[in-house]
Amino acid sequence: MIADGGYRGTGLVIPHRREPGQSELPAWKEDHNTSHRKVRARVEHAFARMKAWKILRDCRLQGDGVHYAMLGIARLHNLTLAG
């Protein structure tokens, strides 16, 4: 599971940071951070999109409401793709 820098020490995959006194990261760490950013951006955009939908705002505190809302959204999405 990937996370941002706020989850240091949790065992999750987080971006690499420079150590004190280090001027720059090695190339492999920069490459890892780049791929990490791309994946996190897609996930964060998906979360933002779901939060914008009124159905998720209204049912998120109602037990299984989010589960059923997500099933409905996935179904509508698949129907749209099927044409």
N, C-alpha and C positions, 0 to 999 in steps of 0.2 A: 504494500500500500504506500502511495506517495503522499507527502504532506509538505507544508511550507516550513520555513525556518522556526516557527513558533513551537514546533514539536520536537525540539532537540532532546536527545536522551530517551526517546520512547521506543526506539527500534524501527521506526518508520523510515522510509527513504526520503531524505530531505536534501536540498541543494548544498553543495560544498561551499565552505566559507574560507577566506584567507586566515591563516594563523597570524597572531600578532608579529609584526615585523616582516611579514611576507609581502612582497610587492605585487605579485600576481599568482594566479592559480596555474598549475600545470595544464597542458592542452587537453589531456584526457578528462580532467575535472571540469574544464570549461565546456567540453563536448557533452558531458553528462548533464551539466546544468542547463545547457541549451535544450536537450531532449526532454528534460524534466519540465522546463518552462512550457514547452509546446503541449505536452500531455495535460499539465495542470490548467492551461488556458482553455483547452476544450472542455474539461470537466467543469471549471468555474462558469463558462458560458452556458453550459447545460443547466447548472444549478440556477443561474440568474434567469434563464428562460422559463424554467419551471416555476420559480417564485413569482414571475410576472403573471402567470395564469391565475385567474381568480379562484378557480376550483381548488387549487392547492392552498391558497391563502385561507380559504373558508373552512377547509376540512382538516388541516394539519394537526389540530388539537383534539380531534374526535376519534380516538382509538384507532380503528382500522380504516379511517377515512382516507388517509393518504394512500394506503395500499390499494383501495378500490379506485381511487382517482387515477393512480398511475396505471392500473390495468385498463381503465377506460381510455386514457390518453394513448397508451401503447396500441390499443385496438384501433382507435381512430387514425393514428399514424400509419399503421399497417394497411388499413383500408385505403388511405390516400395513396400510398405507394402502389397498391394493386391496381388502382385506377378505377 
